[in-house]
Amino acid sequence: GMESGFGSDFSSGGGGGGGKLDPGLIMEQVKVQIAVANAQELLQRMTDKCFRKCIGKPGGALDNSEQKCIAMCMDRYMDSWNTVSRAYNSRLQRERANM
């Protein structure tokens, strides 16, 4: 007796399940969290890479060429990041539209 009803909540309710957890919604939230984590990691990597690439001897301040180098380096990084996230967002929107 007891087990028979267990788990049937999930399989039933194909349409807008009344107040049930929406797996699509959960997936969206997970995706957002992953995107945020990726952005933070990217920022970290970008900072590390660009500083290593651009700064020969860490001193108290950056000289002009070091500042330019870092700005350029980060720009390139952000460009590729934006390309990726634009593609990602448009795919999310398409998926949403198909739901």
N, CA, C and O atoms as a GROMACS GRO file, in nm:
protein
  396
    1GLY      N    1   0.071  -0.121   0.000
    1GLY     CA    2   0.000   0.000   0.000
    1GLY      C    3   0.076   0.129   0.000
    1GLY      O    4   0.050   0.212  -0.088
    2MET      N    5   0.166   0.153   0.091
    2MET     CA    6   0.225   0.287   0.104
    2MET      C    7   0.304   0.327  -0.019
    2MET      O    8   0.293   0.441  -0.066
    3GLU      N    9   0.385   0.236  -0.073
    3GLU     CA   10   0.476   0.275  -0.179
    3GLU      C   11   0.404   0.310  -0.309
    3GLU      O   12   0.454   0.391  -0.388
    4SER      N   13   0.289   0.250  -0.332
    4SER     CA   14   0.225   0.262  -0.463
    4SER      C   15   0.211   0.408  -0.507
    4SER      O   16   0.236   0.439  -0.624
    5GLY      N   17   0.171   0.497  -0.415
    5GLY     CA   18   0.149   0.636  -0.455
    5GLY      C   19   0.277   0.716  -0.462
    5GLY      O   20   0.276   0.828  -0.513
    6PHE      N   21   0.386   0.664  -0.412
    6PHE     CA   22   0.508   0.741  -0.399
    6PHE      C   23   0.572   0.768  -0.535
    6PHE      O   24   0.593   0.675  -0.613
    7GLY      N   25   0.602   0.893  -0.562
    7GLY     CA   26   0.669   0.927  -0.687
    7GLY      C   27   0.572   0.951  -0.802
    7GLY      O   28   0.613   1.001  -0.907
    8SER      N   29   0.446   0.917  -0.783
    8SER     CA   30   0.352   0.939  -0.893
    8SER      C   31   0.327   1.088  -0.914
    8SER      O   32   0.288   1.129  -1.023
    9ASP      N   33   0.350   1.168  -0.810
    9ASP     CA   34   0.336   1.313  -0.822
    9ASP      C   35   0.420   1.366  -0.937
    9ASP      O   36   0.377   1.456  -1.010
   10PHE      N   37   0.538   1.310  -0.952
   10PHE     CA   38   0.631   1.363  -1.051
   10PHE      C   39   0.588   1.329  -1.192
   10PHE      O   40   0.596   1.413  -1.282
   11SER      N   41   0.544   1.206  -1.212
   11SER     CA   42   0.512   1.164  -1.349
   11SER      C   43   0.380   1.226  -1.396
   11SER      O   44   0.364   1.254  -1.515
   12SER      N   45   0.288   1.246  -1.305
   12SER     CA   46   0.157   1.299  -1.346
   12SER      C   47   0.164   1.450  -1.370
   12SER      O   48   0.268   1.512  -1.350
   13GLY      N   49   0.052   1.506  -1.412
   13GLY     CA   50   0.043   1.650  -1.431
   13GLY      C   51   0.128   1.701  -1.544
   13GLY      O   52   0.217   1.784  -1.522
   14GLY      N   53   0.104   1.653  -1.664
   14GLY     CA   54   0.184   1.694  -1.778
   14GLY      C   55   0.184   1.842  -1.800
   14GLY      O   56   0.290   1.903  -1.817
   15GLY      N   57   0.065   1.904  -1.801
   15GLY     CA   58   0.054   2.046  -1.828
   15GLY      C   59   0.104   2.128  -1.712
   15GLY      O   60   0.187   2.081  -1.635
   16GLY      N   61   0.054   2.251  -1.696
   16GLY     CA   62   0.095   2.337  -1.586
   16GLY      C   63   0.057   2.271  -1.454
   16GLY      O   64  -0.052   2.295  -1.403
   17GLY      N   65   0.143   2.191  -1.399
   17GLY     CA   66   0.114   2.119  -1.276
   17GLY      C   67   0.076   2.215  -1.166
   17GLY      O   68   0.151   2.308  -1.136
   18GLY      N   69  -0.039   2.196  -1.104
   18GLY     CA   70  -0.089   2.290  -1.005
   18GLY      C   71   0.000   2.296  -0.882
   18GLY      O   72  -0.010   2.212  -0.793
   19GLY      N   73   0.089   2.396  -0.877
   19GLY     CA   74   0.172   2.417  -0.760
   19GLY      C   75   0.283   2.314  -0.742
   19GLY      O   76   0.357   2.320  -0.645
   20LYS      N   77   0.294   2.223  -0.834
   20LYS     CA   78   0.404   2.125  -0.826
   20LYS      C   79   0.533   2.194  -0.870
   20LYS      O   80   0.530   2.295  -0.939
   21LEU      N   81   0.645   2.138  -0.829
   21LEU     CA   82   0.772   2.192  -0.874
   21LEU      C   83   0.784   2.171  -1.023
   21LEU      O   84   0.763   2.061  -1.074
   22ASP      N   85   0.819   2.277  -1.092
   22ASP     CA   86   0.833   2.270  -1.237
   22ASP      C   87   0.978   2.237  -1.271
   22ASP      O   88   1.067   2.319  -1.247
   23PRO      N   89   1.003   2.118  -1.326
   23PRO     CA   90   1.142   2.080  -1.356
   23PRO      C   91   1.210   2.180  -1.449
   23PRO      O   92   1.330   2.204  -1.436
   24GLY      N   93   1.135   2.237  -1.542
   24GLY     CA   94   1.192   2.336  -1.632
   24GLY      C   95   1.243   2.456  -1.555
   24GLY      O   96   1.350   2.509  -1.584
   25LEU      N   97   1.164   2.499  -1.455
   25LEU     CA   98   1.202   2.614  -1.374
   25LEU      C   99   1.327   2.583  -1.294
   25LEU      O  100   1.417   2.666  -1.283
   26ILE      N  101   1.331   2.464  -1.238
   26ILE     CA  102   1.448   2.423  -1.160
   26ILE      C  103   1.572   2.424  -1.249
   26ILE      O  104   1.677   2.473  -1.209
   27MET      N  105   1.557   2.371  -1.371
   27MET     CA  106   1.670   2.369  -1.464
   27MET      C  107   1.717   2.511  -1.494
   27MET      O  108   1.837   2.538  -1.500
   28GLU      N  109   1.621   2.602  -1.514
   28GLU     CA  110   1.656   2.741  -1.541
   28GLU      C  111   1.742   2.796  -1.428
   28GLU      O  112   1.845   2.860  -1.452
   29GLN      N  113   1.698   2.771  -1.304
   29GLN     CA  114   1.770   2.825  -1.190
   29GLN      C  115   1.909   2.766  -1.181
   29GLN      O  116   2.006   2.835  -1.150
   30VAL      N  117   1.918   2.636  -1.207
   30VAL     CA  118   2.050   2.571  -1.206
   30VAL      C  119   2.139   2.633  -1.313
   30VAL      O  120   2.256   2.661  -1.288
   31LYS      N  121   2.083   2.655  -1.432
   31LYS     CA  122   2.161   2.714  -1.541
   31LYS      C  123   2.213   2.852  -1.502
   31LYS      O  124   2.328   2.886  -1.529
   32VAL      N  125   2.125   2.930  -1.437
   32VAL     CA  126   2.166   3.065  -1.397
   32VAL      C  127   2.282   3.057  -1.298
   32VAL      O  128   2.380   3.131  -1.309
   33GLN      N  129   2.270   2.965  -1.201
   33GLN     CA  130   2.377   2.951  -1.102
   33GLN      C  131   2.508   2.910  -1.168
   33GLN      O  132   2.615   2.960  -1.134
   34ILE      N  133   2.497   2.819  -1.263
   34ILE     CA  134   2.617   2.774  -1.334
   34ILE      C  135   2.678   2.891  -1.410
   34ILE      O  136   2.800   2.909  -1.410
   35ALA      N  137   2.593   2.970  -1.476
   35ALA     CA  138   2.642   3.084  -1.552
   35ALA      C  139   2.715   3.183  -1.461
   35ALA      O  140   2.821   3.235  -1.496
   36VAL      N  141   2.657   3.207  -1.342
   36VAL     CA  142   2.720   3.299  -1.248
   36VAL      C  143   2.856   3.244  -1.202
   36VAL      O  144   2.955   3.317  -1.196
   37ALA      N  145   2.858   3.116  -1.170
   37ALA     CA  146   2.984   3.053  -1.128
   37ALA      C  147   3.088   3.062  -1.239
   37ALA      O  148   3.205   3.090  -1.213
   38ASN      N  149   3.044   3.039  -1.363
   38ASN     CA  150   3.135   3.048  -1.477
   38ASN      C  151   3.190   3.189  -1.492
   38ASN      O  152   3.309   3.207  -1.519
   39ALA      N  153   3.103   3.288  -1.474
   39ALA     CA  154   3.146   3.426  -1.488
   39ALA      C  155   3.252   3.460  -1.384
   39ALA      O  156   3.351   3.526  -1.414
   40GLN      N  157   3.231   3.414  -1.261
   40GLN     CA  158   3.327   3.442  -1.156
   40GLN      C  159   3.460   3.375  -1.185
   40GLN      O  160   3.567   3.434  -1.168
   41GLU      N  161   3.452   3.250  -1.230
   41GLU     CA  162   3.574   3.177  -1.262
   41GLU      C  163   3.647   3.244  -1.378
   41GLU      O  164   3.770   3.258  -1.377
   42LEU      N  165   3.569   3.286  -1.477
   42LEU     CA  166   3.628   3.353  -1.593
   42LEU      C  167   3.701   3.480  -1.550
   42LEU      O  168   3.813   3.506  -1.594
   43LEU      N  169   3.637   3.556  -1.464
   43LEU     CA  170   3.697   3.681  -1.416
   43LEU      C  171   3.830   3.652  -1.347
   43LEU      O  172   3.929   3.721  -1.368
   44GLN      N  173   3.828   3.549  -1.264
   44GLN     CA  174   3.948   3.508  -1.191
   44GLN      C  175   4.060   3.470  -1.289
   44GLN      O  176   4.173   3.516  -1.278
   45ARG      N  177   4.023   3.384  -1.385
   45ARG     CA  178   4.122   3.339  -1.483
   45ARG      C  179   4.175   3.455  -1.565
   45ARG      O  180   4.295   3.467  -1.591
   46MET      N  181   4.083   3.542  -1.606
   46MET     CA  182   4.118   3.656  -1.688
   46MET      C  183   4.217   3.743  -1.613
   46MET      O  184   4.319   3.784  -1.668
   47THR      N  185   4.188   3.771  -1.487
   47THR     CA  186   4.277   3.855  -1.407
   47THR      C  187   4.415   3.792  -1.395
   47THR      O  188   4.516   3.858  -1.416
   48ASP      N  189   4.417   3.663  -1.360
   48ASP     CA  190   4.545   3.592  -1.349
   48ASP      C  191   4.624   3.599  -1.478
   48ASP      O  192   4.741   3.640  -1.479
   49LYS      N  193   4.558   3.558  -1.588
   49LYS     CA  194   4.626   3.553  -1.717
   49LYS      C  195   4.682   3.688  -1.757
   49LYS      O  196   4.798   3.701  -1.793
   50CYS      N  197   4.596   3.789  -1.749
   50CYS     CA  198   4.634   3.921  -1.798
   50CYS      C  199   4.745   3.980  -1.712
   50CYS      O  200   4.836   4.046  -1.764
   51PHE      N  201   4.737   3.957  -1.582
   51PHE     CA  202   4.844   4.012  -1.498
   51PHE      C  203   4.976   3.943  -1.527
   51PHE      O  204   5.080   4.008  -1.537
   52ARG      N  205   4.970   3.811  -1.541
   52ARG     CA  206   5.094   3.740  -1.571
   52ARG      C  207   5.151   3.784  -1.705
   52ARG      O  208   5.272   3.801  -1.720
   53LYS      N  209   5.061   3.803  -1.801
   53LYS     CA  210   5.104   3.838  -1.936
   53LYS      C  211   5.163   3.980  -1.939
   53LYS      O  212   5.261   4.006  -2.008
   54CYS      N  213   5.102   4.069  -1.864
   54CYS     CA  214   5.131   4.212  -1.881
   54CYS      C  215   5.229   4.270  -1.781
   54CYS      O  216   5.295   4.370  -1.810
   55ILE      N  217   5.241   4.210  -1.664
   55ILE     CA  218   5.318   4.275  -1.559
   55ILE      C  219   5.447   4.199  -1.533
   55ILE      O  220   5.446   4.088  -1.480
   56GLY      N  221   5.557   4.262  -1.572
   56GLY     CA  222   5.686   4.198  -1.555
   56GLY      C  223   5.725   4.192  -1.408
   56GLY      O  224   5.753   4.085  -1.354
   57LYS      N  225   5.725   4.309  -1.345
   57LYS     CA  226   5.769   4.315  -1.206
   57LYS      C  227   5.664   4.390  -1.126
   57LYS      O  228   5.656   4.512  -1.136
   58PRO      N  229   5.583   4.318  -1.046
   58PRO     CA  230   5.480   4.387  -0.968
   58PRO      C  231   5.543   4.492  -0.877
   58PRO      O  232   5.627   4.460  -0.792
   59GLY      N  233   5.504   4.615  -0.896
   59GLY     CA  234   5.552   4.722  -0.809
   59GLY      C  235   5.434   4.782  -0.736
   59GLY      O  236   5.329   4.719  -0.724
   60GLY      N  237   5.450   4.902  -0.688
   60GLY     CA  238   5.340   4.966  -0.616
   60GLY      C  239   5.230   5.012  -0.711
   60GLY      O  240   5.114   5.019  -0.673
   61ALA      N  241   5.268   5.044  -0.834
   61ALA     CA  242   5.171   5.095  -0.930
   61ALA      C  243   5.199   5.038  -1.068
   61ALA      O  244   5.310   4.991  -1.097
   62LEU      N  245   5.097   5.042  -1.153
   62LEU     CA  246   5.114   4.998  -1.292
   62LEU      C  247   5.162   5.115  -1.375
   62LEU      O  248   5.112   5.227  -1.361
   63ASP      N  249   5.259   5.090  -1.461
   63ASP     CA  250   5.293   5.198  -1.552
   63ASP      C  251   5.197   5.198  -1.670
   63ASP      O  252   5.111   5.111  -1.683
   64ASN      N  253   5.214   5.297  -1.755
   64ASN     CA  254   5.118   5.319  -1.863
   64ASN      C  255   5.102   5.199  -1.955
   64ASN      O  256   4.991   5.159  -1.989
   65SER      N  257   5.216   5.141  -1.995
   65SER     CA  258   5.209   5.031  -2.091
   65SER      C  259   5.145   4.909  -2.027
   65SER      O  260   5.074   4.834  -2.094
   66GLU      N  261   5.169   4.888  -1.898
   66GLU     CA  262   5.108   4.776  -1.827
   66GLU      C  263   4.956   4.794  -1.821
   66GLU      O  264   4.880   4.699  -1.842
   67GLN      N  265   4.915   4.916  -1.792
   67GLN     CA  266   4.771   4.943  -1.788
   67GLN      C  267   4.706   4.917  -1.923
   67GLN      O  268   4.600   4.856  -1.931
   68LYS      N  269   4.770   4.965  -2.028
   68LYS     CA  270   4.717   4.944  -2.162
   68LYS      C  271   4.708   4.795  -2.193
   68LYS      O  272   4.607   4.747  -2.245
   69CYS      N  273   4.815   4.723  -2.159
   69CYS     CA  274   4.821   4.580  -2.187
   69CYS      C  275   4.706   4.508  -2.116
   69CYS      O  276   4.640   4.423  -2.176
   70ILE      N  277   4.685   4.540  -1.992
   70ILE     CA  278   4.578   4.473  -1.916
   70ILE      C  279   4.442   4.507  -1.974
   70ILE      O  280   4.355   4.420  -1.987
   71ALA      N  281   4.424   4.634  -2.009
   71ALA     CA  282   4.295   4.674  -2.066
   71ALA      C  283   4.266   4.596  -2.195
   71ALA      O  284   4.156   4.544  -2.214
   72MET      N  285   4.367   4.590  -2.282
   72MET     CA  286   4.351   4.517  -2.408
   72MET      C  287   4.321   4.370  -2.382
   72MET      O  288   4.231   4.311  -2.441
   73CYS      N  289   4.399   4.312  -2.292
   73CYS     CA  290   4.386   4.170  -2.261
   73CYS      C  291   4.245   4.141  -2.211
   73CYS      O  292   4.183   4.044  -2.254
   74MET      N  293   4.195   4.223  -2.120
   74MET     CA  294   4.063   4.201  -2.063
   74MET      C  295   3.954   4.224  -2.167
   74MET      O  296   3.853   4.154  -2.169
   75ASP      N  297   3.976   4.323  -2.253
   75ASP     CA  298   3.880   4.347  -2.361
   75ASP      C  299   3.863   4.223  -2.447
   75ASP      O  300   3.750   4.181  -2.476
   76ARG      N  301   3.975   4.164  -2.488
   76ARG     CA  302   3.967   4.045  -2.573
   76ARG      C  303   3.894   3.933  -2.499
   76ARG      O  304   3.811   3.862  -2.556
   77TYR      N  305   3.927   3.919  -2.374
   77TYR     CA  306   3.863   3.816  -2.293
   77TYR      C  307   3.713   3.838  -2.285
   77TYR      O  308   3.634   3.746  -2.303
   78MET      N  309   3.674   3.964  -2.258
   78MET     CA  310   3.533   3.994  -2.243
   78MET      C  311   3.458   3.976  -2.374
   78MET      O  312   3.342   3.934  -2.376
   79ASP      N  313   3.526   4.009  -2.485
   79ASP     CA  314   3.463   3.989  -2.616
   79ASP      C  315   3.423   3.844  -2.636
   79ASP      O  316   3.311   3.814  -2.675
   80SER      N  317   3.516   3.754  -2.608
   80SER     CA  318   3.484   3.613  -2.630
   80SER      C  319   3.379   3.567  -2.529
   80SER      O  320   3.292   3.487  -2.562
   81TRP      N  321   3.388   3.618  -2.407
   81TRP     CA  322   3.288   3.584  -2.306
   81TRP      C  323   3.149   3.630  -2.351
   81TRP      O  324   3.051   3.555  -2.339
   82ASN      N  325   3.140   3.752  -2.404
   82ASN     CA  326   3.010   3.805  -2.448
   82ASN      C  327   2.953   3.723  -2.564
   82ASN      O  328   2.833   3.697  -2.570
   83THR      N  329   3.040   3.684  -2.655
   83THR     CA  330   2.996   3.601  -2.766
   83THR      C  331   2.933   3.473  -2.715
   83THR      O  332   2.826   3.432  -2.759
   84VAL      N  333   3.002   3.410  -2.619
   84VAL     CA  334   2.951   3.285  -2.563
   84VAL      C  335   2.819   3.308  -2.492
   84VAL      O  336   2.724   3.233  -2.512
   85SER      N  337   2.811   3.412  -2.409
   85SER     CA  338   2.688   3.428  -2.333
   85SER      C  339   2.571   3.473  -2.419
   85SER      O  340   2.456   3.442  -2.389
   86ARG      N  341   2.600   3.547  -2.528
   86ARG     CA  342   2.491   3.581  -2.619
   86ARG      C  343   2.432   3.455  -2.682
   86ARG      O  344   2.310   3.438  -2.688
   87ALA      N  345   2.520   3.367  -2.728
   87ALA     CA  346   2.474   3.242  -2.788
   87ALA      C  347   2.394   3.162  -2.686
   87ALA      O  348   2.289   3.105  -2.716
   88TYR      N  349   2.445   3.160  -2.564
   88TYR     CA  350   2.381   3.085  -2.456
   88TYR      C  351   2.242   3.142  -2.426
   88TYR      O  352   2.146   3.067  -2.411
   89ASN      N  353   2.234   3.275  -2.418
   89ASN     CA  354   2.106   3.338  -2.386
   89ASN      C  355   2.002   3.317  -2.496
   89ASN      O  356   1.885   3.292  -2.466
   90SER      N  357   2.045   3.327  -2.621
   90SER     CA  358   1.946   3.308  -2.728
   90SER      C  359   1.897   3.164  -2.728
   90SER      O  360   1.781   3.138  -2.762
   91ARG      N  361   1.985   3.070  -2.691
   91ARG     CA  362   1.939   2.932  -2.684
   91ARG      C  363   1.839   2.916  -2.570
   91ARG      O  364   1.738   2.846  -2.586
   92LEU      N  365   1.865   2.978  -2.457
   92LEU     CA  366   1.770   2.974  -2.346
   92LEU      C  367   1.633   3.029  -2.390
   92LEU      O  368   1.528   2.972  -2.358
   93GLN      N  369   1.638   3.140  -2.463
   93GLN     CA  370   1.512   3.202  -2.505
   93GLN      C  371   1.436   3.108  -2.599
   93GLN      O  372   1.314   3.093  -2.587
   94ARG      N  373   1.508   3.046  -2.692
   94ARG     CA  374   1.442   2.951  -2.781
   94ARG      C  375   1.378   2.837  -2.702
   94ARG      O  376   1.265   2.797  -2.728
   95GLU      N  377   1.454   2.785  -2.605
   95GLU     CA  378   1.400   2.675  -2.525
   95GLU      C  379   1.274   2.720  -2.451
   95GLU      O  380   1.176   2.646  -2.443
   96ARG      N  381   1.279   2.841  -2.396
   96ARG     CA  382   1.164   2.893  -2.324
   96ARG      C  383   1.043   2.904  -2.417
   96ARG      O  384   0.931   2.867  -2.381
   97ALA      N  385   1.069   2.955  -2.537
   97ALA     CA  386   0.960   2.972  -2.633
   97ALA      C  387   0.896   2.837  -2.669
   97ALA      O  388   0.776   2.829  -2.697
   98ASN      N  389   0.978   2.732  -2.667
   98ASN     CA  390   0.925   2.600  -2.704
   98ASN      C  391   0.856   2.528  -2.589
   98ASN      O  392   0.796   2.422  -2.608
   99MET      N  393   0.867   2.586  -2.469
   99MET     CA  394   0.808   2.517  -2.355
   99MET      C  395   0.656   2.526  -2.354
   99MET      O  396   0.591   2.472  -2.264
   0.00000   0.00000   0.00000
